[in-house]
Amino acid sequence: MLRGMNFDAQHFSSYSQGLLLGTSLIVAIGAQNAFVLRQGLRREHVTAIVLACGLADALLMAAGVFGLATLINAQTMLTRLLTWAGALFLSGYGLRALWRARRPGADLHAALGPRLSLRQALLQLAGFTFLNPHVYLDTVMLVGAVGAQQPTALRLAFMAGSASGSFLWFALLGYGARWLAPWFARPRAWQVLDGLIGLTMLGLAAMLILKA
């Protein structure tokens, strides 16, 4: 994904920021991640599911980064509004994660049901992905708003980092499900994970506020 770019320290910094943001957003457990974990536990269509999840996120992130960038370049006030909106959202997201860390919720045991065909699995995944409004808020709006703040020459590196975070997480869930499931069954593990997510989000919010 990074071939053809003059990959220097600035590109690496933008890539790392994108990777950190993309990973922090995607590890918040929801229906999509639970489905990937279920398929991993069953060892059903894991490769197809992981690739479909990663590609969907990459397309949505690209739409946000490059689509919003055009609007932002034309409207200085829009830049400020999106920056503050992103900071507020990240702050709320981070505080919510820290609150969850105080009171860990239900575990993530993937319900074992009838075997799914590849078509059935992909259709279910499409529902979990594209019918979830939070997906658009996270990938298109939030990643797009942060990515559009990058200099034009660094946006591709940032987007590549964000997309890499999604691919890595889904691969970890799908292929490491048998190892991850017992770990995620412990409330303490969720407390640690939510605590790290919360601190990361608050740190990113502070970065946006400083840029504003």
N, C-alpha and C positions, 0 to 999 in steps of 0.2 A: 504493500500500500504506500510505502514511503519511497519507492524507487523513483528516480527522476528528479528528486528534490535535492538541493544543496543542503544536506542535513548538518547544520552547525549547532552551536550552543543554544541559539534562540529558537530554532526549530525543536530541539530536544526539550526546552523549557515549555513551549506551547504543547508539544505532544504529551509531556508529563502532566500538565494541567488538565488536558482533555481526558487523559487516562484516569486521573484521580477523580474528576467530576463524573465521568461515565460510570466508573466502577462504584462510586459512592451511591449514585442514584439507583443502579440496577440491583444492588444487593438488598434493597428494601424488599422483604419477602411479600409476594402477592400471589394472585392466581396463576400468573404466567410461570413464575419460578417454581411454584408447587407442582405445576403440570410437568415441567422439565424434570424435576426431581423424581416424580412418579415414573416417567418414562425411563429415567436412568435406573431406577430400582428394578423395573421390569425388563430392562435391556431391550426395549422396543423402539426401533427407528431413531436411535439416539443421535446419530450423525445428522440425519435430515432435520431433526427438531432443533439441534444446536445451530446448524447453519441457517435455518429459517428464522430463528430468533435474532441471531446476530445481524443478518441481512436486513430484517425489518427495522431494527434499531438504527443501523447505519444509514438507511434511506431516510428515515425520519430526522435523524441528526443532521444529515447533509441538507435536507430541505430547510431546517431551521437555521443552520450556520450561513448558508449561501443565500437563502431567500430573505431572511431578516437583514442580512448585511446590506443588501441593496436599499432597503427602506431606511435603515439607520444612517447610511452615508448621505441620504438626501434630507434627513430630518435630525438636527442636533438635539432638539427637545425630546424626540423619541428615544434617542440614545440614553438620555438621563432617566426617562421614565422606565425603560426596560431594565436599566442598571439597578435602579432602586426597587423595582418590582422583583427582580431576581434576588436581590439581597434580602428583601422581606420574606420571599418564599423560602429561600435557603435557611433563614433564621427560624421560621416556623417549622420547617422540615427537621432541622437539627434539634430544636427544643422538643418536638414530638418524639424523636428517637431517644433523646435522653430521658423523657418521661416513661417511654416503654421500658427503658433499661431499669427503671425503679420497680416496675411491675411487669415482669415478662409474661407474655400471653401464652396462648396454646401452642403446642409444638407443631412440627411440620410433617407429621407422618403422612406419607402419600397413600391415599386410599387405593387399595388394590382391587381392580374390577376386571371386567371382561377384556380380553386382548383387543386392541384397536388395529385396524388396517392403517396403512400409511396415509391414505386419503382421509380417514376419520381423524387421525391424529393431527394432521395439518389443518383440517377445518376447525377442530377444537382450539388449536393454537392460535389460528387467525382470530377467533372470537375473543380469547383471552388478551390478545395483543391490541387489535384495532377497535374493539368495543369498550376499551378501558380509557376513559378521558384522562386519567393520570399519565398515560403513555405519551399523549400529545403535550401535556404540560411539561413533563420531564424532558423529553427528547427535542421536540420542535421549539417550544418556547424557552425553556431554561437553558438547555445546551446551546440553542441558537442565539440567545441573548448574550451568553458569556462568550461564545465563539466569535460573534460579530464584533466584540470589543478587540479582538486580536488584529494586528496589522494584516493587510490583505495577503502578503506573502507567507504568513504563518497560519492562516485559517485551515489550510489543508492538513497541516501537521496536527493542529488542535482536533479537527474532526476525526483524523485517523486515530488519535489517542483515545477519544471518546468511544469510537466504534470498537477499538481493541479491548477496552474495558468490558463491553458487552459480550464480545466473542469469548474472552477469557473466562468471564463469570459463568456463562451458559455452558461452556465446555467443562468447567469445574463441577457444575451441578450435574450435568448429564453423565459424564464419565466417572466422576468421583462420588456418585450418589450413594453407593454402598458403604463408603467410608464416612460420608458426611451425615447420613441419616441418623446414626446413633449419637453423633456429636451434637446435632441440632435438637435432639430429643431432650437435652439437658437445659433447664431454664438458665443456668449460669452462662452457657454459651451464648444465648440470646442477649443476655445482659451485656456481655463484652462486645458483641457485634453491634448492638444498638448504641452503646456508648461510643464506640469508634466512629460510627456513622454520624452521630450527633455532633461530635467535636469537629469532624471533617467539614460538615455542612456549615457550622458556625465560622470556621476558619475561612471557607470560601466566601461566605457572606461578608466577612470583614475585608477581604481582598476587593470585592466589588465596591464596597462603600469607599474604600481608599481611592479606587480608580474614579469614582464619581466626583 
